[in-house]
């Protein structure tokens, strides 16, 4: 007789349950996704129709596209576009790093100046900034360098100093710096503060903490957004066409203004933008992989 209140265990029922739990004989049926296949079919049809239109529609004038795609004028315009992007990116991120650390400073004055700069340059449209710098000589005929509020030692004539290309680079760089500052600041703030405390406890100098601890880790957060900004700046160089600078979009406008072949010339600019953006995206991938070594996801 059992001394507990539990009912007696039926050995035959227990062995029969084990036999009933044998699922090896069951047929496994994969989960079906009818709506997924429907979406694939609809998308494939749309892509096929678009590709067919690109190939068969005579309005695209691919022969005209081929004639102008690698002409000397277009290649020179592409080179100017690349120059504007490189100069604007280098100067913009150099100033952006300074602004980012000004915002992270404990000085209320430096934080206020950096905040005001970022607020102002993010609020004003890029085309307005470019036109303002292009007409700088209207406000300042000459720039003097010397003692503040005192006599100047030497001066420059702004008419010869700030040309169309210089104004474009200046406008793009100052505009880019406002966004770069926030990207860098966000990346620095993403680094765990405990690491800086540990570095300070070990007596590591502040500059070395920044160079060896903060920036290598912050780059993981900075790079994706920074690459997007560079690509946006590259495409945004088309705005400088209002200043009659011979970049890609401006030259395309000049050519189709003469021969009336608007669509194929716009496709020339489009394909060049796609090619160069793809190159930047590939470079972004390898740089991100370089700085993500040792990171776990």
N, C-alpha and C positions, 0 to 999 in steps of 0.2 A: 504494500500500500504506500502511495506517495505521501510524503509529509508536507507537501506544498499544495497550494490551491490550484496549480496549473493543471489543465486536463492532460491526460496521458497522450503521448505522441504516437501517432499511427505510422509505423515504419513503412507499410505498404504505400500509404498515401504520400509519404515523403519521397520515396523512390519514384513514384509515378509523377510527382511534380517536377522532379529533375528531368524526367524523360520529356515532359511537356514543354520545358524551357529550352529544348534543343532546336535552334533556329537555322541549323545548317541546311535544312531542306527547303527553306523559304526562298522565293525568287526575289532578288533585289531589283527594284525598278527605279531608275534615275528620275530625279525631279525634272518635270517638264516646264519650260518657260515659253509658252506660246506668244505672249506679248513681246518678249525680247526678240524672238525671231521675226515678228511682224515689224518691230522698229528697225531691225537690221535690213529687212527687205525694202521698206519705204526709203530708208537712208541710201541704200545702194542704188535704187532707181533714181533718186534725186541727183546723186553724184554722177551717175552715168549720163543723165540728161544735161547736166552742167558741162561735163567734159565733151559731150557731143556738140554742144553749142559753141564751145571754145574752138573746136576743130573745124566744124562745118560752116559756121556763120561767117560770111565774107566781110561783115562789118568790122571784124577785128583786124583785118589787113595785116596778117602775119608777115607778109613779104616786106611791107613798110617797116614793121617792127625789127625784122632782121637787118634791114639796111641801116637803121639808126642806132641799133643797140650798142655797137662797139665803135662808133665814130669817134674821132678825136675830140670833138666838142663835148660829147657825153662823158667820155672817160676823164676829161679835164674837170668837168663838173662833179663827177663822182669823187675825184681826189680832193676838191675843195670841200665837199660835204664831209669827207673823212677828217680833213684838217679841222674844220669847225667842231666836229664831235670830240676829237682828241684834245684840242685846246680848251674847250668848254668843260670837258670832264676833269682834266688835270687841275685847272685853276679852280673850278667849282668845288671839287672835293678837298683840295688843299685849304681853301677858305672855310669849307664846311666843317672840317675837323677842328679848326680853331674856334669856330662858333659853337660847336658841340661842347668843347671843354670849357668855354666861357659860360654856357648854360649850366654845366655841372659844377662850376666854381662856387665857392662859399661867399664870394663877393656879391652883394646885392647889385652894385653898379654894373659889373660885368654881365651878370645874369639879365639885367634889364636891357642893356644894350643889345645883347644877342637875341633876346626875345623880340625886341622891337624890330630888329633887322629881319628876322624870320617871318614875323607877322606881316611886315610891309611887302617884302618881295614875294611872298606867297599870295598876297591879296591882289597885287597889280598884274594884269595880263602880260604875258611875255612880249606880245607885239607892241604894247605901249612902252615897255622898258626899252626895247630895241630902238623904237623911233625916238625916244628921249635921248639915249646915248648918241644916236646918229645926229641929233641936233644940239649936241653939247656946246658947239661954238656959239650958238645963239645966246647962251647964258654966260659962258666964260670964254672970253677971247684969248686969255692967256692964263697959264698956271704958274704961280710963283712958288719956289721952294726956299725956305729960310727959317727965321725965328717966328713962331706963331704970334700973330697979331703985331708983328714987327717987320723989319726990312727983309726983303728976299735976296738970296744970294745968286740964284739963276732962275730962269723962267723958260717956258715952252709955249709956242703958239699952238693952240688946240686945233686950228684948221689943218695943220700939217701933222699933228700928233694923232688925232682920232679920225681915221678914215672910215670907210664903210666896213672893211674887214675887221679893223680894230674894234669898232663899235659893236659889231656882231659878236665877236669873241667876248667882249666885256659884258654885253647884255646876257649872253647865254651862261657865262661863268657865274655872274652874280645871281642870276635866277636859279641856277643849279645849286649854288651854295646853300640856299635856304632849305632845300629839300635834303641835300646831303647832310646838313647839320643834324636834322631830326633822325635820319637813318643811323648815323654814327652814334648819336646819343642813346637811341634805343638799343643798339648793340652793346654799348658799354654798360647800360643799366641791366642787361640780361645776364651779365656775369655775376656769379654768386659773391656777395660781399664778404662772406667768410674767408674766401681765398685771399682777399686783400688784407684782412685782419691777420691771417696766418703769415703772410709775407712781411707785414709790418713787425710782427712778433719776432721774426727771424732777422730783422734788421736790414732787409732789402731796401735800397733807395727807391723813392717814389717813381723816378723816371724809369728805372729798371722794372719796377712792378708793372708800369704801363706798357712797356715794350715787350716784356717776356711773359707776362701773365694775362693782362687784361685784353690787349689787342688780338693775340692769337685766338682767344676764345670768342671775343666779340665778332671776329670776322665771319664766324659761322652764321650769325644773325644778320650781319651787315651785307654780305655778298649778294644774297638773292634780291633784296630790295635795291641795292646799289646797281646791280646789273639791269634791273627793270628801268631804273632812272637813266642809265646810259643809253639803253635802247630808245626810250622816250625822247631823250635829247637828240639822238641821231635822226629820228623822224621829225622832231621839232625844228631841225635846221631848215626845213622847207619854209618856215615863217620868214626867214631873212630874205626871201625873194622880194619882200616889200622894199628892201633897201637896194635893189638892183645888183645884188651880189650873184655871181655866176655859179651858184650851186646847182644841184641836179634838177630840182623842180623848176627853178627859174629858167634854165636853159631849155628844158622841155617846153615851157610856155612860149619862149621865144620862137622855137622851131615850129610848133604847131600854129603859132600866130602867123607865120609866113606861108606855110603850105596847107593849112586847114585840116591836116590829118590828126585830129584831137585824140581819138581813141588809141591808135597804135603808139603814139608818143606817150600817152599816159601809162600804157602798159610797159613801155621802156623804163620809166621811172619806177613803176610798181615792182617789176622784176628785180631791178637793182636794189631797191629797198629790202626786198625779201632775201636776196642773196647775202647782203651785208648784215642783216639782222640774224640770219642763220649762222653766219660766222661768229658773231658776238655771242649767240646762244651756246655754240660749241665751246668757245673760250670760257664762258661762264661755268659750264659743266665741269671742265677740267680744273679750273681754279677752285670751285667749291669742293671737288673731291680732294684736292690738295690740302685744304684747310680743315676738312672733316675727318682726317686721319685720327683714329683713336676714339672717335665719338661713337656712342651706342645709340641706336634708334630702335 
